[in-house]
Amino acid sequence: MKFHLILLKPTHYDADSYPIQWQHNWIASNSLACINALALDCRERKVLGPDVEIVVHAMDEISRRIPVKDLLRLVQRNGNRALVCLVGVQSNQFPRAMDIARPFLAAGLPIIAGGIHVSGCVAMLKELPADLREAQALGISLFAGEAEDGRFELVVREAYADKLQPLYNFLERPPEIQGQPVPVLPRETLARSGWLTMSIFDMGRGCPFQCSFCTIINVHGHKSRFRTADDLERIIMHNHAMGVHQFFVTDDNLARNRNWEALFDRLIELREHRGIKVRMQIQVDTQAYRIPGFIDKATRAGVDQVFMGLESVNPENLAGAGKHQNRIGEFREMMLAWKQHPVVIICAYIIGFPNDTPESVRRDVEFLKRELPIDLVYFTMMQPLPGSKDHQRLWEQGVWMDPDMNKYDTTQPVMEHPKMTMEELRETYLDAWRRFYTFEHMETVLRRMFALGSNKKLTTANRLHWFSYFYPYMGIHPIDGGHHPIRKRRDRRPTLPLENPLLFYPKNLGRVALHYVTRNVHIFRVRRLLRLIQREPAKASYCDAAIAPALEKPGCGQEEELR
């Protein structure tokens, strides 16, 4: 007998109400990797008995169209025994998740939905919101919390016995994750995420900070829990066997992992003594540079891209968001500490704080460009995401928030702003992307790279292209970007009518052609900048206010002061 575990990570709808899909997306899903590992572990241990074969299907919808009919036929040939798991569903993905679920529900298959939206709402709200109640009314079970430590196995057993509960709430007891099955994805899924060049995993969960806009602290908790160096080596070697050597580490703050040194030492041993290639992008807080030895060991361990939550350069905004650990006066010092090594710095920046105006945002963006050695800025719009303290407060006060969860992708206004209309906020957000990623400023970023002696030339140029292209040209955040767009007429959101084929196909062909032309022209211009600067004999002599302290060139940038 066969029992199918169908693990689906949904995408979300674009501005035209079609699922955002690519033949190759940028980055894989860690949630899907974690659940896939637990499913494979259930299969290997034969948790449903020696006579039941568990068949695992793991699919990320952003990089492929879910073959619903094929899956249903396959399950029907095997006695209609299956569990459909909607994995890692974020708030903006929940409407799409429900639309994916409907044909499986019609076929009588059990479905369970988990992820940050379900967990955040269960954690922070006194009662379930309307969309989760609707899901339960349709017969969909909900899973809140993390799935390790036998919890996913419990769900699989109860689904097999036709005894799924309406809600599994494990939020009060976050599990230890050391020694648990490590995140893995099928080769086919990784091949669709950057052509089998980058994988994804987490080394720890939980965060000690109190940022009011954050959902992670209320889902994963404040207590930090970690994998071991042995777990890390298993992850690296599993991917090495597939030829994958680049990794995005999803820990919200790897610097607060008390085992960071043991982890880095293991990676250093793998790289320097066993010849295993490792390149990593990690996330840290702005104070990580103060930890003795952290930066030096991180870069020896293969870290060449660092993401940090700058959030704002307005002290009032930071204080209001509970981001007290960010000290604006130290930003340049902190970044230059990283820039002593060949590292690309990516900073998250939020637009739409209560004190923001179009003028103040323009001023702040120019400050970022002029004063700080940032390579890339990851702009988001302030949104009260379900699971955050901000959302809980507004929910309890009865403040209007847009009921369409598809809009909660951190690029759209979903509530009233005290100083801007929604249209002004939308235009201010778009202007920030365009203003930071001018070709003039991208040239400055590349010149700083050469002046600081970095060898991350193609990495910097490719990231500049990626971050400067997708929102201004495609209207989607770079994290949702990819190559070779996919759009199917019948996949349009059910709340809107299907488009006439005579109109849809020519329009879609034009859209794809425009994407290829603008993308290729854009990346050509960025790489041309790189080549032109690289040929300059005096490229190493460049200096400006942002990098002057690192270069120690008399008079360079002294007229500029960090506010």
C-alpha positions as CSV (number, residue, x, y, z in Angstrom):
1,M,0.0,0.0,0.0
2,K,1.2,3.5,-0.8
3,F,0.4,6.7,1.2
4,H,1.4,10.0,-0.6
5,L,2.7,13.0,1.3
6,I,2.2,16.0,-1.1
7,L,4.1,19.0,0.2
8,L,3.3,22.2,-1.6
9,K,4.8,25.6,-1.0
10,P,2.4,28.2,-2.6
11,T,3.4,31.4,-4.3
12,H,1.1,34.5,-4.4
13,Y,-0.7,36.5,-7.0
14,D,0.8,39.4,-8.9
15,A,-0.9,42.7,-9.7
16,D,-2.8,41.0,-12.6
17,S,-4.0,38.2,-10.2
18,Y,-1.8,35.5,-11.8
19,P,0.5,33.3,-9.7
20,I,4.1,34.6,-9.6
21,Q,6.0,31.8,-11.3
22,W,9.3,31.3,-13.0
23,Q,11.1,28.4,-14.6
24,H,13.9,29.3,-12.2
25,N,13.4,31.3,-9.1
26,W,16.1,32.9,-7.0
27,I,16.0,31.1,-3.7
28,A,14.5,27.8,-2.4
29,S,12.1,27.5,0.6
30,N,13.6,26.5,3.9
31,S,10.2,25.6,5.3
32,L,9.7,23.2,2.4
33,A,13.2,21.8,3.0
34,C,12.5,21.2,6.7
35,I,9.1,19.5,6.2
36,N,10.6,17.5,3.3
37,A,13.3,16.2,5.6
38,L,10.7,15.2,8.2
39,A,8.6,13.5,5.6
40,L,11.6,11.5,4.3
41,D,12.5,10.5,7.9
42,C,8.9,9.2,8.3
43,R,9.3,7.2,5.1
44,E,12.7,5.8,6.2
45,R,11.4,4.7,9.6
46,K,8.1,3.3,8.1
47,V,6.0,5.1,10.7
48,L,2.8,3.8,9.1
49,G,3.9,0.2,9.4
50,P,6.1,-2.1,7.3
51,D,3.5,-2.7,4.7
52,V,2.9,1.0,3.9
53,E,5.2,2.8,1.5
54,I,5.3,6.6,2.1
55,V,5.8,8.5,-1.2
56,V,7.0,12.1,-0.8
57,H,6.3,14.9,-3.4
58,A,7.9,18.3,-2.6
59,M,7.1,21.2,-4.9
60,D,7.6,24.9,-4.7
61,E,5.0,26.7,-6.8
62,I,7.1,29.7,-7.5
63,S,9.3,27.6,-9.7
64,R,6.8,25.2,-11.2
65,R,3.1,24.9,-11.9
66,I,1.6,22.4,-9.5
67,P,0.4,19.4,-11.6
68,V,-2.8,18.9,-9.7
69,K,-4.5,16.6,-12.1
70,D,-1.5,14.4,-12.4
71,L,-1.2,14.2,-8.6
72,L,-4.8,13.3,-8.2
73,R,-4.6,10.5,-10.8
74,L,-1.5,9.1,-9.2
75,V,-3.2,9.1,-5.7
76,Q,-6.4,7.6,-7.1
77,R,-4.4,4.7,-8.6
78,N,-3.0,4.0,-5.2
79,G,-6.3,3.9,-3.3
80,N,-6.8,7.6,-2.8
81,R,-4.6,7.6,0.3
82,A,-2.7,10.9,0.7
83,L,-2.1,14.0,2.9
84,V,-1.8,17.3,1.2
85,C,0.4,19.7,3.2
86,L,0.4,23.4,2.4
87,V,3.9,24.3,3.7
88,G,5.3,27.5,5.1
89,V,2.4,29.6,4.0
90,Q,3.0,33.3,4.5
91,S,0.1,35.8,4.8
92,N,0.4,37.0,1.2
93,Q,0.4,33.3,0.1
94,F,-2.7,32.2,2.0
95,P,-5.3,33.1,-0.6
96,R,-3.3,31.2,-3.2
97,A,-2.9,28.3,-0.8
98,M,-6.7,28.1,-0.5
99,D,-7.2,28.1,-4.2
100,I,-4.6,25.2,-4.6
101,A,-6.5,23.3,-1.9
102,R,-9.9,23.3,-3.6
103,P,-9.4,20.6,-6.2
104,F,-7.8,18.3,-3.6
105,L,-10.7,18.9,-1.2
106,A,-13.1,18.1,-4.0
107,A,-11.3,14.8,-4.5
108,G,-11.8,14.0,-0.8
109,L,-8.2,14.3,0.3
110,P,-7.2,15.5,3.8
111,I,-5.3,18.9,3.8
112,I,-3.3,20.6,6.5
113,A,-1.9,24.2,6.3
114,G,0.9,25.6,8.3
115,G,3.4,28.4,8.2
116,I,3.8,31.9,9.5
117,H,0.2,33.1,8.8
118,V,-1.5,30.3,10.7
119,S,1.1,30.3,13.5
120,G,1.1,34.1,13.8
121,C,-2.6,34.4,14.0
122,V,-3.0,31.6,16.5
123,A,-0.1,33.1,18.6
124,M,-1.3,36.7,18.7
125,L,-5.1,36.9,18.2
126,K,-7.8,36.1,20.6
127,E,-9.9,34.4,17.9
128,L,-9.1,33.0,14.5
129,P,-9.5,35.6,11.6
130,A,-12.1,35.0,8.9
131,D,-9.8,33.4,6.4
132,L,-8.6,30.7,8.9
133,R,-12.2,30.1,10.0
134,E,-13.2,29.7,6.3
135,A,-10.3,27.2,5.8
136,Q,-11.5,25.1,8.7
137,A,-15.1,25.3,7.4
138,L,-13.8,23.8,4.1
139,G,-12.3,20.9,6.0
140,I,-8.7,22.1,6.1
141,S,-6.7,21.4,9.3
142,L,-4.4,24.1,10.7
143,F,-0.9,23.6,12.1
144,A,0.6,26.3,14.4
145,G,4.3,26.0,15.5
146,E,7.2,24.0,14.4
147,A,7.0,20.4,13.2
148,E,10.1,18.7,14.6
149,D,10.2,16.4,17.6
150,G,7.6,14.0,16.4
151,R,4.9,16.5,15.6
152,F,4.9,16.0,11.9
153,E,4.9,12.3,12.4
154,L,1.8,12.7,14.6
155,V,0.0,14.5,11.8
156,V,1.0,11.8,9.3
157,R,-0.3,9.0,11.6
158,E,-3.6,10.8,12.3
159,A,-4.1,11.6,8.6
160,Y,-3.5,8.0,7.7
161,A,-6.1,7.0,10.3
162,D,-8.6,9.6,9.0
163,K,-8.4,11.4,12.4
164,L,-6.9,14.8,11.5
165,Q,-7.7,17.5,14.2
166,P,-9.0,20.9,13.2
167,L,-6.1,22.6,14.8
168,Y,-2.6,21.5,16.0
169,N,-1.2,24.1,18.3
170,F,2.4,23.5,19.3
171,L,3.4,27.2,19.9
172,E,3.9,26.9,23.7
173,R,6.6,24.3,23.4
174,P,9.1,25.1,20.6
175,P,11.1,22.0,20.0
176,E,14.9,21.6,20.2
177,I,16.2,21.1,16.7
178,Q,19.7,19.6,17.3
179,G,19.9,16.2,16.0
180,Q,16.6,16.5,14.1
181,P,16.4,15.7,10.3
182,V,18.3,18.5,8.6
183,P,16.7,20.6,5.8
184,V,17.0,18.9,2.4
185,L,15.2,19.4,-0.9
186,P,14.9,17.1,-3.9
187,R,17.4,17.7,-6.7
188,E,14.6,18.6,-9.1
189,T,13.4,21.4,-6.7
190,L,16.9,22.8,-6.2
191,A,17.5,22.7,-10.0
192,R,14.5,25.1,-10.4
193,S,16.0,27.4,-7.7
194,G,19.0,29.0,-9.4
195,W,20.0,26.0,-11.6
196,L,21.2,23.8,-8.7
197,T,23.7,26.5,-7.5
198,M,22.1,27.6,-4.2
199,S,20.5,25.8,-1.3
200,I,19.0,27.0,1.9
201,F,18.9,25.9,5.6
202,D,18.6,27.2,9.2
203,M,21.0,26.7,12.0
204,G,18.9,28.2,14.8
205,R,15.5,29.6,15.6
206,G,14.2,32.2,18.1
207,C,15.2,35.8,18.6
208,P,15.8,37.8,21.8
209,F,14.8,41.2,20.4
210,Q,11.4,42.9,20.6
211,C,10.8,44.5,17.2
212,S,7.1,45.4,17.0
213,F,6.8,44.7,13.2
214,C,8.4,41.2,13.5
215,T,6.4,37.9,13.3
216,I,9.3,35.6,13.9
217,I,9.6,36.4,17.7
218,N,6.0,35.5,18.2
219,V,6.1,32.2,16.2
220,H,9.6,30.8,17.0
221,G,9.8,32.5,20.4
222,H,12.5,34.4,22.2
223,K,14.4,31.3,23.4
224,S,17.2,30.5,20.9
225,R,17.5,26.9,19.8
226,F,20.3,25.6,17.6
227,R,21.5,22.8,15.4
228,T,25.0,21.4,16.0
229,A,28.2,21.5,14.0
230,D,27.6,17.8,13.1
231,D,24.1,18.8,11.8
232,L,25.8,21.6,9.7
233,E,28.3,19.2,8.2
234,R,25.5,16.8,7.2
235,I,23.8,19.6,5.4
236,I,26.9,20.7,3.6
237,M,27.9,17.2,2.6
238,H,24.4,16.3,1.4
239,N,24.4,19.3,-0.9
240,H,28.1,18.8,-1.9
241,A,27.1,15.4,-3.3
242,M,24.6,17.2,-5.6
243,G,27.2,19.8,-6.6
244,V,25.6,22.6,-4.5
245,H,28.1,24.9,-2.7
246,Q,26.2,28.2,-2.2
247,F,23.8,28.6,0.7
248,F,21.4,31.1,2.1
249,V,21.2,30.7,5.9
250,T,17.7,31.8,7.0
251,D,18.5,32.3,10.7
252,D,17.1,35.8,11.6
253,N,20.3,36.5,13.5
254,L,23.2,34.1,13.2
255,A,25.3,36.3,15.4
256,R,23.1,35.4,18.4
257,N,23.7,31.7,18.0
258,R,25.8,30.8,21.0
259,N,27.4,28.0,18.9
260,W,28.5,30.4,16.1
261,E,32.2,29.7,16.7
262,A,31.9,26.0,16.6
263,L,29.8,26.2,13.4
264,F,32.3,28.5,11.7
265,D,35.2,26.3,12.8
266,R,33.6,23.3,11.3
267,L,33.1,25.2,8.0
268,I,36.7,26.4,8.1
269,E,37.8,22.8,8.5
270,L,35.7,21.7,5.6
271,R,36.9,24.5,3.4
272,E,40.6,24.7,4.3
273,H,41.5,21.1,5.1
274,R,39.0,19.0,3.1
275,G,38.6,21.2,0.0
276,I,34.8,21.5,0.3
277,K,33.5,24.7,-1.4
278,V,31.2,26.8,0.7
279,R,29.8,30.2,0.1
280,M,27.1,31.7,2.3
281,Q,24.8,34.6,2.8
282,I,23.9,35.1,6.4
283,Q,21.7,37.5,8.4
284,V,23.0,39.3,11.5
285,D,22.1,42.3,13.6
286,T,23.9,45.6,13.4
287,Q,25.9,44.9,16.6
288,A,27.4,41.6,15.4
289,Y,30.7,43.4,14.5
290,R,31.3,43.9,18.2
291,I,31.6,40.1,18.9
292,P,35.4,39.4,19.0
293,G,36.5,37.2,16.1
294,F,33.0,36.9,14.6
295,I,33.7,38.7,11.3
296,D,37.1,37.1,10.8
297,K,35.8,33.6,11.3
298,A,32.6,34.2,9.3
299,T,34.5,35.2,6.2
300,R,37.0,32.3,6.6
301,A,34.0,30.0,6.8
302,G,32.7,31.2,3.4
303,V,30.4,34.2,4.3
304,D,30.6,36.6,1.4
305,Q,27.1,38.3,1.7
306,V,25.7,39.7,4.8
307,F,22.1,40.8,5.3
308,M,21.2,43.1,8.2
309,G,18.0,44.9,9.3
310,L,19.0,48.6,9.2
311,E,15.2,49.4,9.0
312,S,15.6,53.2,9.3
313,V,18.0,56.1,9.9
314,N,15.4,58.0,11.8
315,P,15.9,57.5,15.5
316,E,12.2,58.1,16.2
317,N,11.2,55.4,13.7
318,L,13.6,52.9,15.3
319,A,12.4,53.7,18.9
320,G,8.8,53.3,17.9
321,A,9.5,49.9,16.3
322,G,11.4,48.7,19.4
323,K,14.6,48.4,17.4
324,H,16.7,49.8,20.2
325,Q,19.8,47.7,19.3
326,N,20.3,49.8,16.1
327,R,22.6,52.7,16.8
328,I,22.7,55.1,13.9
329,G,25.9,56.7,14.9
330,E,27.7,53.3,14.6
331,F,26.3,52.3,11.2
332,R,29.4,53.3,9.2
333,E,31.8,51.9,11.7
334,M,29.9,48.6,11.7
335,M,29.8,48.3,7.9
336,L,33.4,49.2,7.4
337,A,34.3,46.5,9.9
338,W,32.7,44.0,7.5
339,K,34.3,45.8,4.5
340,Q,37.7,44.9,5.7
341,H,36.8,41.6,4.1
342,P,35.4,40.9,0.6
343,V,31.8,41.0,1.7
344,V,28.7,42.3,0.0
345,I,26.4,44.2,2.4
346,I,22.7,44.0,2.0
347,C,20.5,46.1,4.3
348,A,16.8,45.9,4.9
349,Y,15.1,49.3,5.0
350,I,11.4,49.9,5.9
351,I,9.3,52.7,4.3
352,G,6.1,53.8,5.8
353,F,6.9,54.5,9.5
354,P,4.4,57.0,11.0
355,N,7.0,59.8,10.8
356,D,7.8,59.2,7.2
357,T,6.9,61.7,4.4
358,P,7.9,61.7,0.8
359,E,10.5,64.3,1.5
360,S,11.9,62.5,4.5
361,V,12.2,59.2,2.6
362,R,14.0,61.0,-0.3
363,R,16.4,62.6,2.2
364,D,17.0,59.3,4.0
365,V,17.7,57.4,0.7
366,E,20.2,60.1,-0.3
367,F,21.8,59.7,3.1
368,L,22.2,55.9,2.6
369,K,23.8,56.5,-0.7
370,R,26.2,59.2,0.4
371,E,27.2,58.2,3.9
372,L,27.1,54.4,4.3
373,P,29.1,51.8,2.4
374,I,26.0,49.7,1.6
375,D,26.0,47.7,-1.6
376,L,22.3,46.8,-1.7
377,V,19.2,48.0,0.0
378,Y,16.2,45.6,0.4
379,F,13.3,48.1,0.6
380,T,10.1,46.9,2.2
381,M,6.9,48.8,3.1
382,M,5.7,48.9,6.7
383,Q,2.8,46.5,7.0
384,P,1.1,45.1,10.1
385,L,1.9,41.5,9.3
386,P,-0.3,38.9,11.1
387,G,1.8,37.5,13.9
388,S,3.4,40.8,14.7
389,K,2.7,43.0,17.8
390,D,1.8,45.8,15.3
391,H,-1.0,43.7,13.8
392,Q,-2.2,42.5,17.2
393,R,-2.5,46.1,18.5
394,L,-4.4,47.4,15.4
395,W,-6.6,44.3,15.4
396,E,-7.6,44.8,19.0
397,Q,-8.2,48.5,18.4
398,G,-10.4,47.8,15.4
399,V,-8.3,49.8,13.0
400,W,-9.0,49.2,9.3
401,M,-6.5,46.9,7.6
402,D,-7.0,45.7,4.1
403,P,-8.7,42.3,4.3
404,D,-7.0,40.9,1.2
405,M,-4.0,38.9,2.5
406,N,-2.5,38.7,-1.0
407,K,-1.4,42.3,-0.5
408,Y,0.6,41.6,2.6
409,D,3.9,41.1,0.6
410,T,5.6,44.2,2.1
411,T,5.3,46.1,-1.2
412,Q,1.8,47.6,-0.9
413,P,0.0,49.9,1.5
414,V,-2.6,48.0,3.5
415,M,-3.6,50.6,6.0
416,E,-4.0,54.4,6.4
417,H,-0.8,56.4,6.9
418,P,-0.9,59.5,9.1
419,K,1.1,61.7,6.7
420,M,0.6,60.1,3.3
421,T,-2.3,58.9,1.2
422,M,-2.0,55.3,0.0
423,E,-1.1,56.5,-3.5
424,E,1.6,58.8,-2.1
425,L,3.0,55.9,0.0
426,R,3.0,53.7,-3.1
427,E,4.8,56.3,-5.1
428,T,7.3,57.0,-2.3
429,Y,8.1,53.3,-2.1
430,L,8.7,53.0,-5.9
431,D,10.7,56.2,-5.8
432,A,13.0,54.8,-3.2
433,W,13.9,51.8,-5.4
434,R,14.5,54.1,-8.4
435,R,16.4,56.7,-6.4
436,F,18.8,54.3,-4.8
437,Y,19.4,52.1,-7.8
438,T,20.3,54.8,-10.3
439,F,23.1,53.8,-12.7
440,E,25.1,56.7,-11.2
441,H,24.9,55.2,-7.7
442,M,25.5,51.7,-8.9
443,E,28.7,53.0,-10.5
444,T,29.6,54.4,-7.0
445,V,29.0,51.0,-5.4
446,L,31.2,49.3,-7.9
447,R,34.0,52.0,-7.5
448,R,33.9,51.5,-3.7
449,M,34.3,47.8,-4.2
450,F,37.5,48.2,-6.3
451,A,38.8,50.8,-3.9
452,L,38.3,48.5,-0.9
453,G,40.1,45.6,-2.7
454,S,37.1,43.3,-2.9
455,N,37.1,40.4,-5.3
456,K,33.3,40.1,-5.3
457,K,33.0,41.7,-8.7
458,L,30.4,39.5,-10.5
459,T,28.5,38.9,-7.2
460,T,28.2,42.7,-6.7
461,A,27.2,43.4,-10.3
462,N,24.7,40.5,-10.5
463,R,23.1,41.5,-7.2
464,L,22.9,45.1,-8.3
465,H,21.1,44.0,-11.4
466,W,18.7,41.8,-9.5
467,F,17.8,44.3,-6.8
468,S,17.5,47.3,-9.2
469,Y,15.4,45.5,-11.8
470,F,12.5,43.6,-10.4
471,Y,10.4,46.1,-8.5
472,P,10.8,49.1,-10.9
473,Y,10.4,47.0,-14.0
474,M,8.2,44.0,-13.0
475,G,6.4,45.3,-9.9
476,I,7.5,42.5,-7.7
477,H,10.0,42.4,-4.9
478,P,13.4,40.9,-5.8
479,I,12.9,38.0,-3.4
480,D,10.0,36.9,-5.6
481,G,12.1,37.3,-8.8
482,G,13.4,34.7,-11.2
483,H,14.2,33.8,-14.8
484,H,11.8,32.9,-17.6
485,P,8.3,34.0,-16.4
486,I,5.4,31.5,-16.4
487,R,1.8,32.6,-16.7
488,K,-1.2,30.3,-17.5
489,R,-4.5,31.7,-18.4
490,R,-6.6,29.3,-16.3
491,D,-4.5,30.0,-13.2
492,R,-5.9,33.4,-12.7
493,R,-7.3,34.1,-9.2
494,P,-10.9,32.8,-9.1
495,T,-12.3,36.1,-7.9
496,L,-11.6,37.5,-11.4
497,P,-12.9,36.2,-14.7
498,L,-10.7,34.4,-17.2
499,E,-9.3,36.6,-19.9
500,N,-10.3,36.1,-23.5
501,P,-7.7,33.8,-25.2
502,L,-7.4,36.2,-28.1
503,L,-6.4,38.9,-25.7
504,F,-4.4,36.9,-23.2
505,Y,-1.9,35.1,-25.4
506,P,-0.7,38.1,-27.4
507,K,-0.5,40.2,-24.3
508,N,1.4,37.5,-22.4
509,L,3.8,37.1,-25.3
510,G,4.5,40.8,-25.3
511,R,5.0,40.7,-21.5
512,V,7.5,37.9,-21.8
513,A,9.3,39.6,-24.7
514,L,9.4,42.9,-22.8
515,H,10.9,41.2,-19.8
516,Y,13.7,39.6,-21.8
517,V,14.5,42.8,-23.5
518,T,14.5,45.0,-20.4
519,R,16.3,42.4,-18.3
520,N,19.1,41.8,-20.8
521,V,19.6,45.5,-21.5
522,H,19.6,46.2,-17.8
523,I,22.2,43.5,-16.9
524,F,24.3,44.6,-19.9
525,R,24.5,48.1,-18.6
526,V,25.4,47.0,-15.1
527,R,28.2,44.7,-16.3
528,R,29.4,47.3,-18.8
529,L,29.9,49.7,-15.8
530,L,31.8,46.9,-14.1
531,R,34.1,46.4,-17.2
532,L,34.7,50.1,-17.7
533,I,35.7,50.7,-14.1
534,Q,37.9,47.5,-14.1
535,R,39.9,48.9,-17.0
536,E,40.7,52.2,-15.2
537,P,44.3,52.3,-14.1
538,A,43.5,54.5,-11.1
539,K,40.4,52.6,-9.9
540,A,42.0,51.8,-6.6
541,S,42.4,55.5,-5.7
542,Y,38.6,56.2,-5.5
543,C,37.4,57.6,-2.2
544,D,34.2,59.1,-0.8
545,A,32.7,59.9,2.6
546,A,31.3,56.4,3.1
547,I,34.6,54.5,2.8
548,A,37.1,57.2,3.8
549,P,37.8,55.9,7.3
550,A,38.7,52.5,5.9
551,L,41.1,53.9,3.4
552,E,42.7,56.4,5.7
553,K,43.3,58.9,2.9
554,P,43.9,62.4,4.3
555,G,41.1,64.8,3.4
556,C,38.9,62.2,1.7
557,G,35.3,62.6,2.8
558,Q,36.1,64.8,5.8
559,E,33.6,67.3,4.8
560,E,30.8,64.8,5.3
561,E,29.7,63.9,8.9
562,L,27.5,61.0,9.9
563,R,24.5,62.4,11.5
